[in-house]
């Protein structure tokens, strides 16, 4: 492995969205820096695997339902 090409790995403080703090090791910033999260991995669907279903119908079906009666009528 080449020497002096890897960033320094040190301890920082991680502040979650609910205000709780954790000490972690990271290459972010300088030793003792504070990183504030805008998305909390403890309750975000990307990390928890729990997701809400916003709608079950597709965009085309929703469009047709909304604007279906506006079509050109042929005689």
N, CA, C and O atoms as a CHARMM CRD file, in Angstrom:
* protein
*
  300
    1    1 UNK  N      0.82500  -1.17500   0.00000 PROA 1      0.00000
    2    1 UNK  CA     0.00000   0.00000   0.00000 PROA 1      0.00000
    3    1 UNK  C      0.87700   1.25000   0.00000 PROA 1      0.00000
    4    1 UNK  O      1.91300   1.28200   0.66400 PROA 1      0.00000
    5    2 UNK  N      0.46700   2.27100  -0.73700 PROA 2      0.00000
    6    2 UNK  CA     1.22900   3.51500  -0.77100 PROA 2      0.00000
    7    2 UNK  C      1.06700   4.26500   0.54100 PROA 2      0.00000
    8    2 UNK  O     -0.00200   4.24700   1.15100 PROA 2      0.00000
    9    3 UNK  N      2.11600   4.91000   0.96100 PROA 3      0.00000
   10    3 UNK  CA     2.08700   5.68900   2.19400 PROA 3      0.00000
   11    3 UNK  C      1.59200   7.10400   1.91400 PROA 3      0.00000
   12    3 UNK  O      1.77100   7.63300   0.81700 PROA 3      0.00000
   13    4 UNK  N      0.97200   7.70200   2.91900 PROA 4      0.00000
   14    4 UNK  CA     0.54300   9.11000   2.90900 PROA 4      0.00000
   15    4 UNK  C     -0.48000   9.45800   1.82900 PROA 4      0.00000
   16    4 UNK  O     -0.55000  10.61600   1.41600 PROA 4      0.00000
   17    5 UNK  N     -1.27800   8.49500   1.35900 PROA 5      0.00000
   18    5 UNK  CA    -2.32600   8.83200   0.38700 PROA 5      0.00000
   19    5 UNK  C     -3.71400   8.69600   0.99600 PROA 5      0.00000
   20    5 UNK  O     -4.69500   9.14300   0.40200 PROA 5      0.00000
   21    6 UNK  N     -3.80900   8.08700   2.17100 PROA 6      0.00000
   22    6 UNK  CA    -5.10300   7.87100   2.80200 PROA 6      0.00000
   23    6 UNK  C     -5.42800   9.00600   3.76900 PROA 6      0.00000
   24    6 UNK  O     -4.54100   9.49900   4.46500 PROA 6      0.00000
   25    7 UNK  N     -6.70300   9.42600   3.81900 PROA 7      0.00000
   26    7 UNK  CA    -7.07300  10.50000   4.74600 PROA 7      0.00000
   27    7 UNK  C     -6.97600  10.02800   6.19600 PROA 7      0.00000
   28    7 UNK  O     -7.04700   8.83200   6.48100 PROA 7      0.00000
   29    8 UNK  N     -6.81500  10.97800   7.09300 PROA 8      0.00000
   30    8 UNK  CA    -6.72600  10.67100   8.52100 PROA 8      0.00000
   31    8 UNK  C     -8.07600  10.19200   9.03600 PROA 8      0.00000
   32    8 UNK  O     -9.10500  10.78400   8.70900 PROA 8      0.00000
   33    9 UNK  N     -8.08800   9.14600   9.82400 PROA 9      0.00000
   34    9 UNK  CA    -9.28700   8.55800  10.40400 PROA 9      0.00000
   35    9 UNK  C     -9.31500   8.93600  11.87400 PROA 9      0.00000
   36    9 UNK  O     -8.46300   8.48500  12.63900 PROA 9      0.00000
   37   10 UNK  N    -10.28400   9.76200  12.29100 PROA 10     0.00000
   38   10 UNK  CA   -10.29900  10.31200  13.63900 PROA 10     0.00000
   39   10 UNK  C    -11.71600  10.32600  14.20300 PROA 10     0.00000
   40   10 UNK  O    -12.66600   9.96300  13.50800 PROA 10     0.00000
   41   11 UNK  N    -11.86200  10.74300  15.45600 PROA 11     0.00000
   42   11 UNK  CA   -13.15800  10.75500  16.12500 PROA 11     0.00000
   43   11 UNK  C    -13.84500  12.11000  15.95600 PROA 11     0.00000
   44   11 UNK  O    -13.22900  13.15600  16.15600 PROA 11     0.00000
   45   12 UNK  N    -15.14600  12.07800  15.58100 PROA 12     0.00000
   46   12 UNK  CA   -15.96600  13.28400  15.48400 PROA 12     0.00000
   47   12 UNK  C    -17.25900  13.04600  16.26300 PROA 12     0.00000
   48   12 UNK  O    -17.54100  11.92400  16.68500 PROA 12     0.00000
   49   13 UNK  N    -18.03700  14.10400  16.44700 PROA 13     0.00000
   50   13 UNK  CA   -19.33100  14.00200  17.10400 PROA 13     0.00000
   51   13 UNK  C    -20.41400  14.09400  16.04500 PROA 13     0.00000
   52   13 UNK  O    -20.42500  15.02300  15.23700 PROA 13     0.00000
   53   14 UNK  N    -21.32300  13.12900  16.05000 PROA 14     0.00000
   54   14 UNK  CA   -22.43600  13.08300  15.11000 PROA 14     0.00000
   55   14 UNK  C    -23.69900  13.46800  15.86700 PROA 14     0.00000
   56   14 UNK  O    -24.04100  12.83800  16.86800 PROA 14     0.00000
   57   15 UNK  N    -24.40100  14.51400  15.39100 PROA 15     0.00000
   58   15 UNK  CA   -25.63000  14.97900  16.04300 PROA 15     0.00000
   59   15 UNK  C    -26.80100  14.56800  15.15600 PROA 15     0.00000
   60   15 UNK  O    -26.91400  15.00000  14.00900 PROA 15     0.00000
   61   16 UNK  N    -27.68300  13.70900  15.72400 PROA 16     0.00000
   62   16 UNK  CA   -28.85000  13.22400  14.99400 PROA 16     0.00000
   63   16 UNK  C    -29.91600  14.31300  14.93400 PROA 16     0.00000
   64   16 UNK  O    -29.78500  15.34000  15.59900 PROA 16     0.00000
   65   17 UNK  N    -30.97300  14.10200  14.14200 PROA 17     0.00000
   66   17 UNK  CA   -32.03000  15.10200  13.99600 PROA 17     0.00000
   67   17 UNK  C    -32.81700  15.30700  15.28200 PROA 17     0.00000
   68   17 UNK  O    -33.41400  16.36600  15.47300 PROA 17     0.00000
   69   18 UNK  N    -32.83000  14.30800  16.17200 PROA 18     0.00000
   70   18 UNK  CA   -33.55400  14.46500  17.43700 PROA 18     0.00000
   71   18 UNK  C    -32.68400  15.07300  18.53700 PROA 18     0.00000
   72   18 UNK  O    -33.14000  15.21100  19.67100 PROA 18     0.00000
   73   19 UNK  N    -31.44700  15.43500  18.22400 PROA 19     0.00000
   74   19 UNK  CA   -30.55400  16.09300  19.17300 PROA 19     0.00000
   75   19 UNK  C    -29.58900  15.16800  19.89200 PROA 19     0.00000
   76   19 UNK  O    -28.68700  15.64100  20.58400 PROA 19     0.00000
   77   20 UNK  N    -29.75700  13.86400  19.74500 PROA 20     0.00000
   78   20 UNK  CA   -28.83400  12.94400  20.40100 PROA 20     0.00000
   79   20 UNK  C    -27.47500  12.99800  19.71700 PROA 20     0.00000
   80   20 UNK  O    -27.38100  13.24200  18.51400 PROA 20     0.00000
   81   21 UNK  N    -26.43200  12.76800  20.49500 PROA 21     0.00000
   82   21 UNK  CA   -25.06700  12.83600  19.97500 PROA 21     0.00000
   83   21 UNK  C    -24.39300  11.47900  20.10300 PROA 21     0.00000
   84   21 UNK  O    -24.63500  10.72500  21.04500 PROA 21     0.00000
   85   22 UNK  N    -23.53600  11.18900  19.12300 PROA 22     0.00000
   86   22 UNK  CA   -22.75500   9.95800  19.14600 PROA 22     0.00000
   87   22 UNK  C    -21.33500  10.28000  18.72000 PROA 22     0.00000
   88   22 UNK  O    -21.10800  11.14600  17.87400 PROA 22     0.00000
   89   23 UNK  N    -20.39500   9.58400  19.30300 PROA 23     0.00000
   90   23 UNK  CA   -18.99700   9.69700  18.88300 PROA 23     0.00000
   91   23 UNK  C    -18.74900   8.59400  17.86000 PROA 23     0.00000
   92   23 UNK  O    -19.00000   7.41800  18.12200 PROA 23     0.00000
   93   24 UNK  N    -18.25000   8.99500  16.68400 PROA 24     0.00000
   94   24 UNK  CA   -17.93400   8.01800  15.64900 PROA 24     0.00000
   95   24 UNK  C    -16.55200   8.32200  15.09500 PROA 24     0.00000
   96   24 UNK  O    -16.00700   9.40400  15.31100 PROA 24     0.00000
   97   25 UNK  N    -15.99900   7.36600  14.38400 PROA 25     0.00000
   98   25 UNK  CA   -14.72600   7.57500  13.70700 PROA 25     0.00000
   99   25 UNK  C    -15.01300   7.81800  12.22900 PROA 25     0.00000
  100   25 UNK  O    -15.81200   7.10700  11.61900 PROA 25     0.00000
  101   26 UNK  N    -14.35300   8.82800  11.65700 PROA 26     0.00000
  102   26 UNK  CA   -14.64900   9.23200  10.29400 PROA 26     0.00000
  103   26 UNK  C    -13.44000   9.93500   9.68600 PROA 26     0.00000
  104   26 UNK  O    -12.48700  10.28000  10.38500 PROA 26     0.00000
  105   27 UNK  N    -13.49500  10.13900   8.38900 PROA 27     0.00000
  106   27 UNK  CA   -12.48000  10.94100   7.70000 PROA 27     0.00000
  107   27 UNK  C    -12.97800  12.36700   7.48500 PROA 27     0.00000
  108   27 UNK  O    -12.27600  13.18400   6.88800 PROA 27     0.00000
  109   28 UNK  N    -14.19500  12.67700   7.97100 PROA 28     0.00000
  110   28 UNK  CA   -14.80000  13.99700   7.83100 PROA 28     0.00000
  111   28 UNK  C    -14.07400  15.02500   8.69400 PROA 28     0.00000
  112   28 UNK  O    -13.81100  14.76600   9.86800 PROA 28     0.00000
  113   29 UNK  N    -13.75200  16.16200   8.14100 PROA 29     0.00000
  114   29 UNK  CA   -13.21500  17.29000   8.89800 PROA 29     0.00000
  115   29 UNK  C    -11.95200  17.01700   9.68400 PROA 29     0.00000
  116   29 UNK  O    -11.07000  16.27200   9.25700 PROA 29     0.00000
  117   30 UNK  N    -11.89400  17.65000  10.85600 PROA 30     0.00000
  118   30 UNK  CA   -10.73300  17.52200  11.74800 PROA 30     0.00000
  119   30 UNK  C    -11.17400  16.78900  13.01200 PROA 30     0.00000
  120   30 UNK  O    -12.37300  16.68600  13.27000 PROA 30     0.00000
  121   31 UNK  N    -10.24500  16.28400  13.79500 PROA 31     0.00000
  122   31 UNK  CA   -10.62000  15.63400  15.05800 PROA 31     0.00000
  123   31 UNK  C    -11.43200  16.58700  15.93400 PROA 31     0.00000
  124   31 UNK  O    -11.05000  17.74200  16.12000 PROA 31     0.00000
  125   32 UNK  N    -12.55400  16.10000  16.47300 PROA 32     0.00000
  126   32 UNK  CA   -13.39400  16.90900  17.34100 PROA 32     0.00000
  127   32 UNK  C    -14.47900  17.69200  16.63200 PROA 32     0.00000
  128   32 UNK  O    -15.30000  18.32600  17.29600 PROA 32     0.00000
  129   33 UNK  N    -14.51500  17.67100  15.28400 PROA 33     0.00000
  130   33 UNK  CA   -15.56300  18.38600  14.54800 PROA 33     0.00000
  131   33 UNK  C    -16.93200  17.78600  14.84600 PROA 33     0.00000
  132   33 UNK  O    -17.04300  16.65500  15.31900 PROA 33     0.00000
  133   34 UNK  N    -17.98300  18.57600  14.55500 PROA 34     0.00000
  134   34 UNK  CA   -19.36200  18.14100  14.76900 PROA 34     0.00000
  135   34 UNK  C    -20.05900  18.06300  13.41700 PROA 34     0.00000
  136   34 UNK  O    -20.00400  19.01200  12.63400 PROA 34     0.00000
  137   35 UNK  N    -20.71800  16.93400  13.13600 PROA 35     0.00000
  138   35 UNK  CA   -21.49500  16.76600  11.91200 PROA 35     0.00000
  139   35 UNK  C    -22.96400  16.66600  12.31100 PROA 35     0.00000
  140   35 UNK  O    -23.34500  15.78000  13.07700 PROA 35     0.00000
  141   36 UNK  N    -23.79600  17.58400  11.78500 PROA 36     0.00000
  142   36 UNK  CA   -25.23000  17.57500  12.07700 PROA 36     0.00000
  143   36 UNK  C    -25.95900  16.95800  10.88500 PROA 36     0.00000
  144   36 UNK  O    -25.78400  17.39200   9.74600 PROA 36     0.00000
  145   37 UNK  N    -26.77200  15.94800  11.15900 PROA 37     0.00000
  146   37 UNK  CA   -27.50100  15.25800  10.10000 PROA 37     0.00000
  147   37 UNK  C    -28.82600  15.94700   9.81000 PROA 37     0.00000
  148   37 UNK  O    -29.49500  16.43000  10.72400 PROA 37     0.00000
  149   38 UNK  N    -29.20600  15.99300   8.53100 PROA 38     0.00000
  150   38 UNK  CA   -30.51800  16.51500   8.16000 PROA 38     0.00000
  151   38 UNK  C    -31.49600  15.36000   7.94800 PROA 38     0.00000
  152   38 UNK  O    -32.70900  15.56300   7.99300 PROA 38     0.00000
  153   39 UNK  N    -30.97900  14.14700   7.71600 PROA 39     0.00000
  154   39 UNK  CA   -31.78800  12.94700   7.58000 PROA 39     0.00000
  155   39 UNK  C    -31.27700  11.94900   8.59700 PROA 39     0.00000
  156   39 UNK  O    -30.09300  11.61200   8.60500 PROA 39     0.00000
  157   40 UNK  N    -32.16200  11.47600   9.45200 PROA 40     0.00000
  158   40 UNK  CA   -31.76200  10.57500  10.53200 PROA 40     0.00000
  159   40 UNK  C    -31.82400   9.12100  10.07700 PROA 40     0.00000
  160   40 UNK  O    -32.89700   8.64900   9.70100 PROA 40     0.00000
  161   41 UNK  N    -30.70900   8.40000  10.09800 PROA 41     0.00000
  162   41 UNK  CA   -30.71700   7.00100   9.65600 PROA 41     0.00000
  163   41 UNK  C    -31.50000   6.07800  10.58100 PROA 41     0.00000
  164   41 UNK  O    -31.76900   4.93500  10.21300 PROA 41     0.00000
  165   42 UNK  N    -31.87100   6.54000  11.76600 PROA 42     0.00000
  166   42 UNK  CA   -32.63100   5.69100  12.68000 PROA 42     0.00000
  167   42 UNK  C    -34.10200   5.58900  12.29800 PROA 42     0.00000
  168   42 UNK  O    -34.76900   4.62600  12.67700 PROA 42     0.00000
  169   43 UNK  N    -34.62600   6.57700  11.54400 PROA 43     0.00000
  170   43 UNK  CA   -36.03600   6.51400  11.18300 PROA 43     0.00000
  171   43 UNK  C    -36.32000   6.81700   9.71700 PROA 43     0.00000
  172   43 UNK  O    -37.48600   6.95400   9.34700 PROA 43     0.00000
  173   44 UNK  N    -35.30500   6.92700   8.87400 PROA 44     0.00000
  174   44 UNK  CA   -35.51000   7.19300   7.45400 PROA 44     0.00000
  175   44 UNK  C    -35.77200   5.88100   6.71400 PROA 44     0.00000
  176   44 UNK  O    -35.09300   4.89000   6.98200 PROA 44     0.00000
  177   45 UNK  N    -36.73500   5.84600   5.79300 PROA 45     0.00000
  178   45 UNK  CA   -37.08900   4.61400   5.09000 PROA 45     0.00000
  179   45 UNK  C    -35.92800   3.96300   4.33300 PROA 45     0.00000
  180   45 UNK  O    -35.91900   2.74500   4.15900 PROA 45     0.00000
  181   46 UNK  N    -34.96300   4.74300   3.88700 PROA 46     0.00000
  182   46 UNK  CA   -33.84500   4.16200   3.15200 PROA 46     0.00000
  183   46 UNK  C    -33.02600   3.22300   4.02800 PROA 46     0.00000
  184   46 UNK  O    -32.42800   2.27600   3.51500 PROA 46     0.00000
  185   47 UNK  N    -32.98500   3.45900   5.33000 PROA 47     0.00000
  186   47 UNK  CA   -32.19600   2.61800   6.23800 PROA 47     0.00000
  187   47 UNK  C    -33.05800   1.64600   7.03800 PROA 47     0.00000
  188   47 UNK  O    -32.58100   0.58000   7.42800 PROA 47     0.00000
  189   48 UNK  N    -34.32400   1.99600   7.29100 PROA 48     0.00000
  190   48 UNK  CA   -35.16000   1.12600   8.12000 PROA 48     0.00000
  191   48 UNK  C    -35.89200   0.06900   7.30300 PROA 48     0.00000
  192   48 UNK  O    -36.28000  -0.96400   7.84900 PROA 48     0.00000
  193   49 UNK  N    -36.09000   0.30300   5.99600 PROA 49     0.00000
  194   49 UNK  CA   -36.80600  -0.64200   5.15400 PROA 49     0.00000
  195   49 UNK  C    -38.31600  -0.47800   5.21900 PROA 49     0.00000
  196   49 UNK  O    -39.03900  -1.21800   4.55200 PROA 49     0.00000
  197   50 UNK  N    -38.81200   0.47100   6.00500 PROA 50     0.00000
  198   50 UNK  CA   -40.25100   0.71200   6.11800 PROA 50     0.00000
  199   50 UNK  C    -40.59100   1.90700   5.24400 PROA 50     0.00000
  200   50 UNK  O    -40.03000   2.99100   5.40400 PROA 50     0.00000
  201   51 UNK  N    -41.52300   1.69300   4.31300 PROA 51     0.00000
  202   51 UNK  CA   -41.88900   2.77300   3.40800 PROA 51     0.00000
  203   51 UNK  C    -43.39000   2.96800   3.40500 PROA 51     0.00000
  204   51 UNK  O    -44.15100   2.02800   3.63700 PROA 51     0.00000
  205   52 UNK  N    -43.81000   4.19400   3.14100 PROA 52     0.00000
  206   52 UNK  CA   -45.23900   4.49500   3.00800 PROA 52     0.00000
  207   52 UNK  C    -45.61200   4.41300   1.54400 PROA 52     0.00000
  208   52 UNK  O    -44.82900   4.79900   0.67600 PROA 52     0.00000
  209   53 UNK  N    -46.78900   3.91900   1.26900 PROA 53     0.00000
  210   53 UNK  CA   -47.31100   3.93100  -0.09300 PROA 53     0.00000
  211   53 UNK  C    -48.10600   5.22000  -0.27200 PROA 53     0.00000
  212   53 UNK  O    -49.10200   5.43800   0.41700 PROA 53     0.00000
  213   54 UNK  N    -47.67600   6.05600  -1.17700 PROA 54     0.00000
  214   54 UNK  CA   -48.36800   7.32400  -1.39400 PROA 54     0.00000
  215   54 UNK  C    -49.57700   7.15000  -2.29700 PROA 54     0.00000
  216   54 UNK  O    -50.60700   7.78900  -2.08300 PROA 54     0.00000
  217   55 UNK  N    -49.46500   6.30700  -3.28800 PROA 55     0.00000
  218   55 UNK  CA   -50.56900   6.06300  -4.21000 PROA 55     0.00000
  219   55 UNK  C    -50.35300   4.73400  -4.89700 PROA 55     0.00000
  220   55 UNK  O    -49.21700   4.33600  -5.15400 PROA 55     0.00000
  221   56 UNK  N    -51.44200   4.04800  -5.19600 PROA 56     0.00000
  222   56 UNK  CA   -51.29000   2.74000  -5.82300 PROA 56     0.00000
  223   56 UNK  C    -51.50700   2.79800  -7.32100 PROA 56     0.00000
  224   56 UNK  O    -51.07400   1.90100  -8.04400 PROA 56     0.00000
  225   57 UNK  N    -52.17300   3.84500  -7.80000 PROA 57     0.00000
  226   57 UNK  CA   -52.39800   3.92700  -9.23800 PROA 57     0.00000
  227   57 UNK  C    -51.24500   4.65600  -9.92000 PROA 57     0.00000
  228   57 UNK  O    -50.59600   5.51100  -9.31800 PROA 57     0.00000
  229   58 UNK  N    -51.00000   4.31100 -11.16900 PROA 58     0.00000
  230   58 UNK  CA   -49.90400   4.91900 -11.91700 PROA 58     0.00000
  231   58 UNK  C    -50.23500   6.30500 -12.40800 PROA 58     0.00000
  232   58 UNK  O    -51.36600   6.77200 -12.27900 PROA 58     0.00000
  233   59 UNK  N    -49.23900   6.96000 -12.97200 PROA 59     0.00000
  234   59 UNK  CA   -49.42800   8.33100 -13.44200 PROA 59     0.00000
  235   59 UNK  C    -50.40100   8.39800 -14.61300 PROA 59     0.00000
  236   59 UNK  O    -51.20900   9.32400 -14.68600 PROA 59     0.00000
  237   60 UNK  N    -50.33900   7.43700 -15.53100 PROA 60     0.00000
  238   60 UNK  CA   -51.23000   7.44900 -16.69500 PROA 60     0.00000
  239   60 UNK  C    -52.67800   7.23100 -16.25400 PROA 60     0.00000
  240   60 UNK  O    -53.58300   7.91800 -16.72800 PROA 60     0.00000
  241   61 UNK  N    -52.89600   6.27700 -15.34700 PROA 61     0.00000
  242   61 UNK  CA   -54.24800   6.01500 -14.85800 PROA 61     0.00000
  243   61 UNK  C    -54.79700   7.23600 -14.12200 PROA 61     0.00000
  244   61 UNK  O    -55.97400   7.57100 -14.25400 PROA 61     0.00000
  245   62 UNK  N    -53.94500   7.89000 -13.35500 PROA 62     0.00000
  246   62 UNK  CA   -54.37100   9.08200 -12.62600 PROA 62     0.00000
  247   62 UNK  C    -54.71700  10.21200 -13.60700 PROA 62     0.00000
  248   62 UNK  O    -55.68700  10.94100 -13.39900 PROA 62     0.00000
  249   63 UNK  N    -53.91700  10.35400 -14.67900 PROA 63     0.00000
  250   63 UNK  CA   -54.18200  11.37300 -15.69600 PROA 63     0.00000
  251   63 UNK  C    -55.50500  11.08800 -16.40300 PROA 63     0.00000
  252   63 UNK  O    -56.32600  11.98700 -16.58400 PROA 63     0.00000
  253   64 UNK  N    -55.70800   9.81900 -16.80400 PROA 64     0.00000
  254   64 UNK  CA   -56.94300   9.46500 -17.49600 PROA 64     0.00000
  255   64 UNK  C    -58.16200   9.66200 -16.60600 PROA 64     0.00000
  256   64 UNK  O    -59.21400  10.08300 -17.08600 PROA 64     0.00000
  257   65 UNK  N    -58.03700   9.36800 -15.33800 PROA 65     0.00000
  258   65 UNK  CA   -59.14100   9.54700 -14.39900 PROA 65     0.00000
  259   65 UNK  C    -59.48500  11.03400 -14.26100 PROA 65     0.00000
  260   65 UNK  O    -60.65200  11.40700 -14.13800 PROA 65     0.00000
  261   66 UNK  N    -58.47100  11.85100 -14.28500 PROA 66     0.00000
  262   66 UNK  CA   -58.66900  13.28400 -14.08400 PROA 66     0.00000
  263   66 UNK  C    -59.14800  14.00600 -15.33500 PROA 66     0.00000
  264   66 UNK  O    -60.01900  14.87400 -15.27000 PROA 66     0.00000
  265   67 UNK  N    -58.56200  13.63200 -16.48800 PROA 67     0.00000
  266   67 UNK  CA   -58.84500  14.35900 -17.72800 PROA 67     0.00000
  267   67 UNK  C    -59.51300  13.49800 -18.79200 PROA 67     0.00000
  268   67 UNK  O    -59.55900  13.90000 -19.95500 PROA 67     0.00000
  269   68 UNK  N    -60.02300  12.34600 -18.43900 PROA 68     0.00000
  270   68 UNK  CA   -60.62600  11.42500 -19.41700 PROA 68     0.00000
  271   68 UNK  C    -61.81700  11.98000 -20.14800 PROA 68     0.00000
  272   68 UNK  O    -62.02800  11.63900 -21.31200 PROA 68     0.00000
  273   69 UNK  N    -62.60000  12.81500 -19.51800 PROA 69     0.00000
  274   69 UNK  CA   -63.80400  13.35500 -20.14200 PROA 69     0.00000
  275   69 UNK  C    -63.55600  14.52900 -21.07000 PROA 69     0.00000
  276   69 UNK  O    -64.50600  15.04300 -21.66200 PROA 69     0.00000
  277   70 UNK  N    -62.33000  14.96700 -21.21800 PROA 70     0.00000
  278   70 UNK  CA   -62.02700  16.14600 -22.03300 PROA 70     0.00000
  279   70 UNK  C    -61.61600  15.79100 -23.46000 PROA 70     0.00000
  280   70 UNK  O    -61.25900  16.68500 -24.22800 PROA 70     0.00000
  281   71 UNK  N    -61.65400  14.53500 -23.83100 PROA 71     0.00000
  282   71 UNK  CA   -61.19600  14.10300 -25.14400 PROA 71     0.00000
  283   71 UNK  C    -62.09600  14.59300 -26.27300 PROA 71     0.00000
  284   71 UNK  O    -63.20500  15.07400 -26.03700 PROA 71     0.00000
  285   72 UNK  N    -61.60000  14.46400 -27.50800 PROA 72     0.00000
  286   72 UNK  CA   -62.35600  14.84700 -28.69200 PROA 72     0.00000
  287   72 UNK  C    -63.33400  13.74000 -29.00000 PROA 72     0.00000
  288   72 UNK  O    -62.95100  12.57300 -29.07400 PROA 72     0.00000
  289   73 UNK  N    -64.59200  14.09000 -29.18200 PROA 73     0.00000
  290   73 UNK  CA   -65.62200  13.09300 -29.47200 PROA 73     0.00000
  291   73 UNK  C    -65.79200  12.98000 -30.96900 PROA 73     0.00000
  292   73 UNK  O    -65.93100  13.98700 -31.66200 PROA 73     0.00000
  293   74 UNK  N    -65.78100  11.76600 -31.46600 PROA 74     0.00000
  294   74 UNK  CA   -65.99800  11.54400 -32.89800 PROA 74     0.00000
  295   74 UNK  C    -67.44500  11.09900 -33.10300 PROA 74     0.00000
  296   74 UNK  O    -68.00900  10.39000 -32.27000 PROA 74     0.00000
  297   75 UNK  N    -68.03900  11.52200 -34.22200 PROA 75     0.00000
  298   75 UNK  CA   -69.45300  11.19700 -34.47200 PROA 75     0.00000
  299   75 UNK  C    -69.58000  10.09600 -35.45500 PROA 75     0.00000
  300   75 UNK  O    -70.69400   9.69000 -35.78600 PROA 75     0.00000
